[in-house]
Amino acid sequence: MKRLSSARKDYLHVMSMLWDFFTSKTGAFIIGVGAIVIGMYQFYISKPILEYESAHTNIISAADVSDLKVTVKEREYKDMYLTTLTLLNTGSQALDGGDVSKIGHDPIRIIVPEDARLVAYNINTKQTSPAVSAKLVPYDGDIVIDFDFLNPDNQIAINLLHEKESDKFEIVGSAVNVNSISRAWSPVQKREMIIGILLVCFALYIFANILSRRS
């Protein structure tokens, strides 16, 4: 019972500290700033937001003792890597392909690193949303992603086969209400950011209390 009582006291003490924090001037300031940030974020997601994910797989390696080979376009390879890039619309509005910057300006495209030694590429139909009609167009060493519409929560997946390992493939470009395309955060990164923000806020509260007691 004593242990339970002690744990209960600790819990109440922590809750009391949190309450004091959120009702203090520092807490009110942080809540106000947070409300502004949330408002800006809500405005931000009301537009098409393009992000991309990248996944890498080593299909076959010459370093392995094996007679396995990969044949692409009638040519055999003993080293082959597969990179799958996925373009996602994480906003709340559809993106019309007609609103994308045209070839010669800043089209939505895959930047292909020269040292990757690209062998072949195609649309991954299994991972591409059924409602999306897309094709790939080679352009000045890059690969333009040409599509009709990209609705919210829809995606286009592209398979890239290359001889040398590389994680430098990226998707860039612009369109109406889309100034840039960023790499999507993983669930782990999002969770770490939220925890980090909470820890910083709590640390600021503790620091503010220490300063107030000294003054």
C-alpha positions as CSV (number, residue, x, y, z in Angstrom):
1,M,0.0,0.0,0.0
2,K,2.9,2.3,0.8
3,R,4.4,1.7,-2.6
4,L,1.0,2.3,-4.3
5,S,0.6,5.5,-2.3
6,S,4.1,6.7,-3.2
7,A,3.4,6.0,-6.9
8,R,0.1,7.8,-6.7
9,K,1.8,10.8,-5.1
10,D,4.5,10.8,-7.8
11,Y,1.8,10.7,-10.5
12,L,-0.2,13.5,-8.9
13,H,3.0,15.6,-8.5
14,V,3.9,15.1,-12.2
15,M,0.3,16.0,-13.2
16,S,0.5,19.1,-11.0
17,M,3.7,20.2,-12.6
18,L,2.2,19.7,-16.1
19,W,-0.9,21.7,-15.0
20,D,1.3,24.5,-13.6
21,F,3.3,24.5,-16.8
22,F,0.4,24.8,-19.2
23,T,-1.3,27.5,-17.0
24,S,1.9,29.5,-16.6
25,K,3.0,32.4,-18.9
26,T,5.6,30.1,-20.5
27,G,3.0,27.4,-21.1
28,A,0.5,30.0,-22.5
29,F,3.1,31.3,-24.9
30,I,4.0,27.8,-26.1
31,I,0.3,27.0,-26.6
32,G,-0.2,30.2,-28.5
33,V,2.8,29.5,-30.8
34,G,1.5,26.0,-31.2
35,A,-1.9,27.2,-32.2
36,I,-0.3,29.4,-34.9
37,V,1.8,26.6,-36.1
38,I,-1.2,24.3,-36.3
39,G,-3.1,27.0,-38.2
40,M,-0.3,27.4,-40.7
41,Y,-0.1,23.6,-41.1
42,Q,-3.8,23.4,-41.8
43,F,-3.5,26.1,-44.5
44,Y,-0.5,24.3,-45.8
45,I,-2.2,20.9,-46.2
46,S,-5.1,22.5,-48.0
47,K,-2.9,22.4,-51.1
48,P,-1.4,19.5,-53.0
49,I,1.7,18.4,-51.1
50,L,4.2,16.2,-52.9
51,E,6.5,14.0,-51.0
52,Y,8.5,10.9,-52.0
53,E,9.7,7.7,-50.4
54,S,12.7,5.6,-51.4
55,A,13.3,1.9,-50.9
56,H,16.5,0.0,-51.9
57,T,17.1,-3.7,-52.5
58,N,20.2,-5.6,-53.6
59,I,18.9,-8.1,-56.1
60,I,22.1,-9.9,-56.8
61,S,25.8,-9.3,-56.0
62,A,29.0,-10.5,-57.7
63,A,30.5,-10.8,-54.3
64,D,28.3,-13.7,-53.5
65,V,29.6,-17.2,-54.6
66,S,26.8,-18.0,-57.0
67,D,26.1,-18.7,-60.7
68,L,23.0,-16.5,-60.6
69,K,22.7,-13.7,-63.1
70,V,20.1,-11.1,-64.0
71,T,19.3,-10.6,-67.6
72,V,17.9,-7.2,-68.7
73,K,17.3,-6.3,-72.3
74,E,19.3,-9.4,-73.4
75,R,22.3,-8.4,-71.3
76,E,23.5,-10.3,-68.2
77,Y,24.5,-8.6,-65.0
78,K,26.1,-10.0,-61.8
79,D,25.5,-6.9,-59.9
80,M,22.0,-5.4,-59.8
81,Y,20.1,-3.1,-57.4
82,L,16.5,-2.1,-57.3
83,T,15.4,1.3,-56.1
84,T,11.7,2.1,-55.9
85,L,10.7,5.7,-55.6
86,T,7.1,6.5,-54.6
87,L,5.6,10.0,-55.3
88,L,2.7,10.8,-53.0
89,N,0.1,13.5,-52.8
90,T,-0.2,14.0,-49.0
91,G,-2.3,17.2,-49.3
92,S,-6.1,17.7,-49.5
93,Q,-6.4,18.8,-53.1
94,A,-5.8,16.9,-56.4
95,L,-2.9,17.9,-58.6
96,D,-3.7,18.2,-62.3
97,G,-0.9,17.0,-64.6
98,G,-1.6,20.1,-66.7
99,D,-0.6,22.3,-63.7
100,V,2.9,20.7,-63.6
101,S,5.8,22.7,-65.0
102,K,6.5,21.6,-68.5
103,I,9.7,20.0,-69.9
104,G,12.3,22.7,-70.4
105,H,11.2,24.5,-67.2
106,D,11.0,22.5,-63.9
107,P,9.0,19.3,-64.6
108,I,8.4,16.7,-61.9
109,R,11.3,14.3,-62.6
110,I,13.7,11.8,-61.1
111,I,17.3,12.9,-60.8
112,V,19.5,9.9,-61.8
113,P,23.0,9.8,-60.2
114,E,25.6,9.0,-62.9
115,D,27.5,6.6,-60.6
116,A,24.4,4.4,-60.2
117,R,24.7,3.2,-63.8
118,L,21.0,3.0,-64.5
119,V,20.0,-0.1,-66.6
120,A,16.2,0.1,-66.9
121,Y,13.1,1.7,-65.3
122,N,9.3,1.3,-65.3
123,I,6.1,2.2,-63.5
124,N,5.4,-0.2,-60.6
125,T,1.7,-0.9,-61.4
126,K,1.2,-2.9,-58.2
127,Q,2.2,0.0,-55.9
128,T,0.8,2.8,-58.1
129,S,-2.8,3.9,-57.3
130,P,-5.3,2.4,-59.7
131,A,-6.9,5.7,-60.5
132,V,-3.6,7.2,-61.7
133,S,-2.5,7.1,-65.4
134,A,1.2,7.8,-65.6
135,K,4.2,7.3,-67.9
136,L,7.9,8.0,-67.8
137,V,9.7,10.2,-70.3
138,P,13.5,10.4,-70.6
139,Y,14.8,14.0,-70.5
140,D,18.3,15.2,-70.5
141,G,19.6,12.4,-68.3
142,D,16.6,12.6,-65.9
143,I,13.2,10.8,-66.0
144,V,10.1,12.9,-66.2
145,I,7.0,11.6,-64.4
146,D,4.0,12.5,-66.7
147,F,0.5,11.9,-65.2
148,D,-3.0,13.1,-65.7
149,F,-4.2,13.6,-62.1
150,L,-2.8,12.8,-58.7
151,N,-5.6,12.8,-56.1
152,P,-5.0,13.1,-52.3
153,D,-3.5,9.9,-50.9
154,N,-2.7,8.6,-54.4
155,Q,0.8,7.7,-55.4
156,I,3.0,6.7,-58.3
157,A,5.7,4.1,-57.8
158,I,8.7,3.8,-60.1
159,N,11.2,0.9,-60.3
160,L,14.8,1.7,-61.1
161,L,17.3,-1.0,-61.9
162,H,21.0,0.0,-61.6
163,E,24.4,-1.7,-61.4
164,K,26.0,0.3,-58.6
165,E,24.5,0.9,-55.2
166,S,23.2,4.5,-54.7
167,D,20.8,6.2,-52.4
168,K,21.0,9.5,-54.3
169,F,17.9,9.1,-56.5
170,E,15.5,11.9,-55.8
171,I,12.3,13.4,-57.2
172,V,12.3,17.2,-57.8
173,G,10.1,19.7,-59.7
174,S,7.3,22.2,-59.3
175,A,3.7,22.8,-60.1
176,V,0.8,25.2,-59.3
177,N,0.8,25.5,-55.4
178,V,3.7,23.1,-55.2
179,N,7.1,24.8,-54.9
180,S,9.2,21.8,-53.9
181,I,9.0,18.0,-53.4
182,S,10.5,16.7,-50.2
183,R,11.5,13.3,-48.9
184,A,8.7,11.9,-46.7
185,W,9.4,11.4,-43.0
186,S,9.2,7.9,-41.7
187,P,6.8,7.0,-38.8
188,V,9.8,6.7,-36.5
189,Q,11.1,10.2,-37.5
190,K,7.6,11.7,-36.9
191,R,7.4,10.0,-33.5
192,E,10.9,11.2,-32.5
193,M,10.0,14.8,-33.5
194,I,6.9,14.8,-31.4
195,I,8.7,13.4,-28.4
196,G,11.6,15.9,-28.9
197,I,9.1,18.8,-29.0
198,L,7.4,17.7,-25.8
199,L,10.8,17.2,-24.0
200,V,12.0,20.7,-25.1
201,C,8.7,22.3,-23.9
202,F,9.0,20.5,-20.5
203,A,12.7,21.5,-20.2
204,L,11.8,25.1,-20.9
205,Y,9.2,24.9,-18.1
206,I,11.7,23.5,-15.6
207,F,14.3,26.1,-16.6
208,A,11.8,28.9,-16.2
209,N,10.9,27.6,-12.7
210,I,14.6,27.5,-11.7
211,L,15.1,31.1,-12.9
212,S,11.9,32.3,-11.1
213,R,13.1,30.8,-7.8
214,R,16.5,32.4,-8.1
215,S,15.2,35.8,-8.8
